[in-house]
Amino acid sequence: MATLFQGLPSSTAFSSSNKFNHAPAPTSFSGTWNNERKSSIVTVRSDARWSPVLNSATHKPQRLITNAVATKADSSLASTSSKPGHELLLFEALREGLEEEMERDPCVCVMGEDVGHYGGSYKVTKGLATKFGDLRVLDTPIAENSFTGMGIGAAMTGLRPIIEGMNMGFLLLAFNQISNNCGMLHYTSGGQFKIPAVIRGPGGVGRQLGAEHSQRLESYFQSIPGIQMVACSTPYNAKGLMKAAIRSENPVILFEHVLLYNLKDRIPDEEYVLSLEEAEMVRPGEHVTILTYSRMRYHVMQAAKTLVNKGYDPEVIDIRSLKPFDLHTIGKSVKKTHRVLIVEECMRTGGIGASLTAAITENFNDDLDAPIVCLSSQDVPTPYAGTLEEWTVVQPAQIVTAVEQLCQ
Amino acid sequence: MSFSATNFAQPRPVPVGIRSNEKSLSSDPFRFRFRGSPSFLGSPHSLRFNPTPPLKLAIPHCRRSTAAAVTDVKSSANMLITKEEGLELYEDMILGRFFEDMCAQMYYRGKMFGFVHLYNGQEAVSTGFIKLLKKEDTVVSTYRDHVHALSKGVPARAVMSELFGKATGCCRGQGGSMHMFSKEHNLIGGFAFIGEGIPVATGAAFSSKYRREVLKEASADHVTLAFFGDGTCNNGQFYECLNMAALWKLPIIFVVENNLWAIGMSHLRATSDPEIWKKGPAFGMAGVHVDGMDVLKVREVAKEAIERARRGDGPTLVECETYRFRGHSLADPDELRDPAEKARYAARDPISALKKYMIENKLANEQELKSIEKKIDEVLDDAVEFSDESPLPPRSQLLENVFADSKGFGIGPDGKYRCEDPKFTQGTAHV
């Protein structure tokens, strides 16, 4: 599983190296971290090195910015020689983010099945119970609805719980609590109680895990008012989004993907927090905007390789924020390329792609030269057989064909 | 005050339930069958469940509860309550009763809408429990939550204007009858679906334990009360939370207001074993049954349960046998219940019973009690007037409380956060 993706650049365009400090890429490309709003201790410069912001010499975490307009990286900022960062796997990045937040705030706690002594089924919480104790990293009985509700009650009374669903699909059992309580109680209480909970877990189609372990819960949860949903796809954004979700006063659902946990990449040593509402520019381009998230990002990047060889210049955006959509980044891109392809893992009906199509049509219809194309998984329970499973999910070849058709 | 003549004379030993380490007691299935005649639940006789075998009473090992029949106390010098306490209890029950009656009136006059569930008849449970709490203790209720809110200290004005849907309501008019919340008074709902409040209550109790053990706050001994009905006791969330609460010894008390009816479904028709208090010991916690029409008995049981939770000895399941005098909600024609059953329970009206007790024991006279009723009448008239005159929520309130942090609405096409859009504060933005 890990090897399949190691060859793919996780955070940069077609460069074969995964190191952050590679030689400057084509002029329009400014590196993954440059487009992040200056919300963290680290700003990433246009040459993809990163340096500490001048006034954070004391390592005090800066306030998350309130101004949404991107501040251009100031090239006159003296850059001290950037630290090389450290390499780790995505699940380790999640754990690092989680651990840092637990150290920072004693009210942050984790609850879920096998998160404590077992260390988490995907090792995201490994070692944390030994460090923080059994109450802060709570092994729950198998009662998703109730322990999710318990987390919500704890959040309402001052704690900041992270509720883990061993598989996102199990959270279907917690739908009552997530919809009625997590999403709505801030409103129905007239703003008296906030619910700063994070609900996280792996979802998506894996390797022959069968229909019930291969679900895409983002399509079911997206209608719930009052929650935010984000999906991580690289070790860098996994850690940043985990920290942002924990610090957020809103309930956030963080979608991880079963197949991405062993992605390896290098992330900064300095502390950084990403914005929950922003999308990530993966590869700037001119011909077509490809919007994607989570695992499909890698299928898209693989297709992008082929497309570049055929002479196309796709712009790839990892939308990251599934609810709400970052209409600014998306809109800018649509206005540039006038063609949109959405590649998602949700099912055709009612998925994130369906909502995104509607949102783009509503807001940017005049900028489109062609109808939006949305590639989603088939409306089929994910079969066990490998061949069948492959055909339910969008593959790079389909993406290439779609772009070719779109750009005719 | 007790329901049948057979139990009138002797103090009814209330089964307290076993601790999980008292293994020797757990094997005897008859140990806790102190029940009176099989018709104690008051259902029509034709719906009788499996008749209990002849009772084997008074197994000596079981601890007798302090909840003695009220009539027995009359002769002893030790009153269960002082005069001040008695008046406080009386006032709280009158407030609850009169408030609910006013709600019915207002509903039929078109001042409030939707589903309104009234608490008439069950006041002893709310008053008996909540009046023993500190302000920092938490109460979690269901859709039948007006009186829990009032007992916890939420002003009648705030509750009434919430019911009227006004901006001055305790939830700014956004919650309604079934969603009473008050941060100041630690009232966490108000829930529309049965059972969904129980995990939230478990979470509040978990918070309390966390504060004490992880954050090392010595004064964090707050307890949580979760109120719910007999219908909820067949719901999975109930059992899942009994398990977790007992497992982690959370400071919570599960208060079952068994009024025998879940809308039109009799408890006996829905439940394989209708004795809910027995389900506590199955999870390793104390299970208590109490006469929920007798506020003093409820209070005694509540005292013990609250003390147990406060000192860290874990949860208690208390089943209060009670009755609602009105239908399930104001939309319920209430045709299914046997009038004889209703009459039987009406004769056990908790307010009349307390009044009788106070007067017979010379704790108060007619005049004092009447003046309390007058005072409550004035409180309610004021509440209605306040609610009538309060403004309806303006359009600008529409989007305000969807998120604690309004950045959650995302970034608009112009690059600014949507919540910075002026249409947002006016409530006219499309989200």
Interface residues (C-beta under 8 A of the other chain):
Chain A: T66 A68 V69 A70 P106 C107 C109 G133 L135 R136 T140 P141 A143 N145 S146 F147 T148 G149 M150 G151 I152 G153 A154 A155 M156 T157 G158 L159 N176 Q177 N180 N181 L185 H186 Y187 T188 S189 G190 G191 Q192 F193 K194 I195 P196 P225 G226 I227 Q228 S248 E249 N250 L276 E277 E278 S321 K323 P324 F325 D326 L327 H328 T329 G331 N363 F364
Chain B: T138 V140 G169 C170 C171 R172 G173 Q174 G175 G176 H179 F181 S182 K183 I188 G189 G190 F191 A192 F193 E196 I198 P199 V200 A201 T202 G203 A204 A205 F206 S207 S208 K209 Y210 R211 E213 V214 L215 G236 Q237 E240 C241 N243 M244 L247 E400 N401 V402 F403 A404 D405 K407 G408 F409 G410 I411 G412 P413 D414 G415 K416 Y417 R418 E420
